[in-house]
Amino acid sequence: MGTVLEMRRTLVILAAALALAGCGGETAQSPAEVQARAAGAVGQVQRVFGGLGTRTSVSAPRAVPGGFTPQAIAAEPGAYRLVQINALGLAEPARLLQENGDETTLALQSGPTAAFDGGVLVATRGFGDDLLTMESGDVRAALRAGGGQVTRRMEALDGQDQVLTDSFACTITPAGRETVDLGLRQADLARFDENCRGTAIIFDNIYWLDDAGQIVSSRQYVSPTVAYLRSSRL
């Protein structure tokens, strides 16, 4: 119960900070108006990142440069994401830990990390049942082309810490445009669905792209235990 209350407190602070940060070019608002905006944002977060619950099988919180204070988030909102993993009852902010061109690594507030290549998930650490590596290049090319067939190679650990390798035949198809609730804002985005079939696993990823072809939000497969990781830009 304490974890749930702490998560709600974190989301309230996050929403309030972003509401305040967004007021720089507007007429000054009263405290009641700011609180109303924050409350509305929290409602959006809870709808998109519902099912807040106890974190399970995740590593201990780490020290992240910049941290997760309201001041840090308000000063640099582009460096933060909202992350949800329903299977772990986890919904929390994450911060860019490393960035090298299209390759980025997010550090979640509770400790785990997730690595992306151009917005495509390629690895996780700290969840227990992690994705060691997942090929991404063909997916990015297919998204740029408006869809297509790709083959993806995945490495994961079994219960004896042995590396298992599987190959997936994936089909990426456009699925129209959607107004996507990102938690603290809405955006009109192009949706692409990816269906992948391997030897023993079938999964379905979703990518939402902006008009520049950038992945703004996604729901991507991690492992049988973790299932899907949802990540959205603030």
N, C-alpha and C positions, 0 to 999 in steps of 0.2 A: 504493500500500500504506500509506503514511504517513497518508493521509486516512482510510482505513478504521480504522486503529488509533486515530487521534485521535477518530473518531466513537464507537468502542466505549468509549474512556476517558470521553468526555462522557456517554454513556448510563449508565455505571457510577456516575459521580459523581451524576448526576441521580437515579438509583434509590436510591442510598445516602442522599442528602439527604432524599428524600421518606419513606424508611423511618424515618429518625431523626425527621423532623417528625411522623410519625404516632404516635410513642410517647409523646407528652406526657401523655396520660391513662392510660397503661398501666403495669404493673409494669416496673421497669428491666430492660433486657435486656443480656446479656453481649455483648462485641464479636463473638463467634462467631455469636450469634443475629442480631445486626444484619446481619452480612455475609451470613448465609443468606437473610434477607429481601431484602436488596439483590440477591443473586444470582438469587433467584426473580423479582424484578421485572424484572431485565435480561432474563431468559429470556422473560418475557411481551412486553417491548418488541421483542425480536428476532423473536418469532413474528408479531406484528402489523405491525411495521415492518421486515420481512425484506428481504434483498437489499441490505444496506449496500454501497455502492460509491463510486467516485470521483464527486465533484460535477462537473458539466459545465454550461457556459453560465449561470453564475450570477454575480452581482455580488460585489464584495469585501465582507468583513465590515464592519458598521457599529457605531458606538458606540450602544448601547441603554441608556437610563436604567434602572438596576437591574441590568443585565447578566445573565449566565447563571451566576453563581457558585452553589455549593451553598447558601450562606447566603441568597442572594436568593430562590432557588426554594423553600427550606424556609420562609422567612418569608412568602411570598405565592404559594402554589401556584396559586391561582385566576387569577393573571395570566399563566400559562404554558399552552402547548399542545404536543402532540407532532405533528409534521408529517412526512408521507411523500410523496415523489414518485418512484415506481418508475422512471419513464422516465429520470430524472436520477441514479438511484442515491443518492437523498438521503433521510435520515431523521434528524431533529434537533429540538431544542426551539425553540419560538418564543415571543416575549413580546408582550403587548399594548402597542402603541406609542401608539395613540390610541383613545379611546373617547368617543363622543358619542351617548348614548341607545343605540339598537340598532345603530348603525354603529360598527364596530371595525376596527382595522388591526393586523395581526400583523407583527412583524419577526422573520424567521428568523435563527438564529445566524450563518449564512453570508452574510447580507446582504439577500436579496430580501424583498419585502413582499407581503402578501395582504390585501385589504379585503373585509369581510363586512357584510351588512345583515341583522340578525337571524339570523345563522348561514349565510346564503346568500351564496356567493362572488360578488362583483361586479367585482373587478379584481385584477390582479397587476402587480408591477413588479420588474425585476431578473433575470428568468429568460431574457431574450433574446427568446423567442417568447411574448409576454405577452398576457393578456386585458386589453384597454383598458377596456371596460365591458360589463356584462351586467345586464339588467333583473331585478329580484328580487321586486318587490311582489306580483305575481300568484302566485308560488310560495309565498310566506309565507301568503297567503290560502288557497290550496289545501291546504296542510298543516294549517292550522287547521280547515278544513272536512272533513278526512279524505280528501282527494284531489280530482282534477278535471282539466280541460283548461285549459292556459294557453298564451299566446303570448309568447315571449321574444325580445328584440332584442339582438344581440351586435355589438360593434365590436372589430376586431383589425387588426394591421398585416401587410401582405404583405412579400415580400422586398425591395421598393423603398420601404419605409416609407410606403406608401399605406394609408389607412384603408379597411378592407373592412367592410361592414355586411351582416349576414345575419339573417333572421328564422326562428325555430324554433317548430314546433308541438309542444308537450310534453304528455305525459300523466303525471299523478302518481297512483300507486295505493298503497294500504296493502299491506304484505307481512308482516303479523303482528308478533310480538314476538320479540326475540332477546336472548340473553345476549352482550353485546358486550365483547370484551377490548380495553380502551382503552390497553393497554400496561402501566400500573401499577395498574390496578384493573379490575374487571368491573362491568357494570351491565345490568339488564334494561330494554331500550329498545324502543320501537315503531319499526319500519322502514317507510320509504316509498321507493318506486322512482320515478325520473323518467326517462322515455324522450323524447328530443328529436330531431326530424328537421328539418334545414334543407335549403338548396339542394344543398350538397355534403358536409355533415357530419352524422353521427348520433352521439349520445352518450347515455350512461346514468349519471345521478347517483344517489347513495344518501344518504338522510338517516336518522339515528337520533335519535329524540326521547325526552325523559323525560316523566314524567306531567304536568308543567307545560306541555308543548308546546314546550320549548326544545330546539334542536338541540345535542346533546352531541357527536356525531361525524358526519362526513360525508365522502363521496368525490365531488368535483365537478370537472367538466371545465374545463381552462384553454385549451389550444391543441393543434394537431396534434403539435408537438414535445414539449411538457411533458406532454401527456395529462392525467392526473388528479392532483389534490391531495387528500390525506387529512389531515384535521385532527381531533384529539381533545382534549377537556378532560382535564386531569390529575385 
